[in-house]
Amino acid sequence: MSTYAIARRYAKALIQIAVDQRMVEQFYSELQGFSQALESNPEALALLTEPGVRIEVKRALVKSLCEQLGISKTIGDFILLLLDKKRLMYLSPITSCFRTFGDESAGILRSTITSALPLSENQVSELRSALERTTGKKIILDVATDPSLIGGVVTRIGDKVLDGSIRTQLTMIQDILQKG
């Protein structure tokens, strides 16, 4: 089974609990916090992924980390389940899928807008409003700048890309001219 399929399965189960308990944001924050704690502590990560270490030792470490981080019982139990099923290595993709499912349940889409020059607050607001009208969902924008675009904007919403950059238009014109 692929990493994405595994992550999706666990995230889907957890999001149902989170929505029922109205704890989506808190659970996401706790998952992210635990992931960051492991990334910043290579010794703990090595211990948890080492096959020769007894499961009791690993469980004690996870419980200790959860307690130190103030993680809820639900997320603590979820992380222990991942450990028991040898799926802890999928925590990062599970967290990402969980975020996506949480956004879907709240009617939110995350979008990235990249422009050649910095956009004003008014321009960002207009783009957000246009995307919200088009999609019918609340849009959370991440705005970036890439001078190589020359002009225009590139908008990414999920797996869709709307490329209105001058760079892409010039590339298309070049292709047409080369094909003659």
C-alpha positions in Angstrom: 0.0 0.0 0.0 1.3 3.5 -0.9 2.3 6.0 1.7 -0.5 8.3 0.6 -3.1 5.5 0.9 -1.9 4.6 4.4 -1.8 8.3 5.5 -5.3 8.9 4.0 -6.8 5.9 5.8 -5.5 6.9 9.3 -6.3 10.6 8.7 -9.8 9.9 7.6 -10.5 7.8 10.8 -9.0 10.6 13.0 -10.8 13.4 11.3 -14.2 11.8 12.0 -13.4 11.8 15.7 -12.0 15.3 15.5 -15.2 16.7 13.8 -17.5 14.9 16.2 -15.6 16.4 19.2 -15.1 19.8 17.4 -11.4 19.5 18.0 -10.0 19.6 14.4 -7.6 22.6 15.0 -6.4 21.3 18.4 -5.8 17.8 17.0 -3.9 19.2 14.0 -1.8 21.4 16.3 -1.0 18.4 18.5 -0.1 16.2 15.6 2.1 18.9 14.2 3.7 19.5 17.6 4.6 15.9 18.1 6.0 15.6 14.6 8.2 18.7 15.2 9.3 17.3 18.6 10.5 14.1 16.9 12.2 16.0 14.1 14.1 18.2 16.6 15.1 15.2 18.7 17.0 12.7 16.5 17.8 10.4 19.4 14.1 9.9 20.2 13.3 9.3 16.6 16.1 6.8 16.2 14.9 5.0 19.3 11.3 4.8 18.1 12.3 3.5 14.7 14.9 1.0 15.9 13.5 -2.5 15.5 15.7 -3.9 18.3 14.1 -1.7 21.0 11.3 -3.3 23.0 7.8 -1.9 22.3 7.4 -1.1 26.1 10.3 1.2 25.9 9.0 2.9 22.8 5.5 3.3 24.3 7.0 4.8 27.5 8.9 7.3 25.4 5.8 8.3 23.4 3.8 8.7 26.6 6.5 10.9 28.1 6.7 13.1 25.0 2.9 13.4 24.9 2.8 14.4 28.5 5.6 17.0 28.1 3.8 18.5 25.0 0.4 18.5 26.7 -1.1 16.3 24.0 -4.7 15.1 24.6 -5.5 11.5 25.4 -7.1 11.0 22.0 -4.0 12.1 20.0 -1.7 10.3 22.5 -3.7 7.1 22.0 -3.6 7.7 18.2 0.2 8.0 18.2 0.5 4.9 20.3 -1.7 3.1 17.8 0.6 4.2 15.0 3.6 2.9 17.0 1.9 -0.5 17.7 1.0 -0.9 14.0 4.5 0.2 13.0 3.1 3.2 11.2 4.7 6.0 13.2 6.9 6.8 10.1 3.7 8.0 8.4 2.9 10.6 11.0 3.9 13.5 8.7 1.8 12.5 5.7 -1.0 11.6 8.1 -0.9 15.1 9.5 -0.9 16.6 6.1 -3.9 14.5 5.0 -5.6 15.3 8.3 -5.2 19.0 7.5 -6.7 18.6 4.1 -9.7 16.6 5.5 -10.2 19.3 8.2 -10.2 22.0 5.6 -12.7 20.1 3.5 -15.0 19.6 6.5 -14.9 23.4 7.2 -15.4 24.4 3.6 -11.8 25.8 3.3 -9.4 25.7 0.4 -5.8 26.6 0.7 -4.3 28.4 -2.3 -0.9 29.8 -3.2 -0.6 32.9 -5.4 2.8 33.6 -6.9 3.5 36.9 -8.6 6.5 38.6 -10.2 6.2 41.6 -8.0 4.8 42.0 -4.4 1.0 42.3 -4.4 -0.8 45.0 -2.4 -3.3 44.1 0.3 -6.1 45.3 -2.0 -4.9 43.1 -4.8 -4.7 40.1 -2.5 -8.1 40.8 -1.2 -9.6 41.0 -4.7 -7.9 37.8 -5.7 -9.2 36.0 -2.6 -12.7 37.3 -3.2 -12.7 36.2 -6.9 -11.4 32.7 -5.8 -14.1 32.5 -3.1 -16.8 33.4 -5.6 -15.5 30.9 -8.2 -15.1 28.0 -5.7 -17.9 28.7 -3.3 -15.5 28.1 -0.4 -13.4 30.1 2.0 -9.9 30.7 0.7 -6.8 30.8 2.8 -4.1 32.4 0.7 -0.3 32.0 0.8 1.3 34.8 -1.2 4.8 34.4 -2.7 7.0 36.4 -5.1 9.0 35.0 -8.0 10.7 37.5 -10.3 11.3 34.9 -12.9 7.5 35.0 -13.8 8.2 38.4 -15.4 4.6 39.5 -14.9 1.2 38.1 -14.1 0.3 35.5 -11.4 0.3 31.7 -10.9 -2.5 30.4 -8.7 -2.4 26.9 -7.2 -5.5 25.5 -5.6 -5.1 21.9 -4.5 -3.8 20.1 -7.6 -5.0 22.8 -10.1 -2.7 25.4 -11.4 -3.9 28.5 -13.2 -0.8 30.0 -14.8 -1.3 33.6 -16.1 2.4 34.5 -16.0 4.2 36.3 -18.8 7.0 33.6 -18.6 4.5 30.9 -19.5 2.9 33.0 -22.3 6.4 33.6 -23.8 7.2 29.9 -23.6 4.0 29.1 -25.4 4.7 31.7 -28.1 8.3 30.3 -28.5 6.9 26.7 -28.9 4.4 27.9 -31.6 7.2 29.7 -33.5 9.6 26.8 -33.3 6.9 24.4 -34.7 6.4 26.8 -37.5 
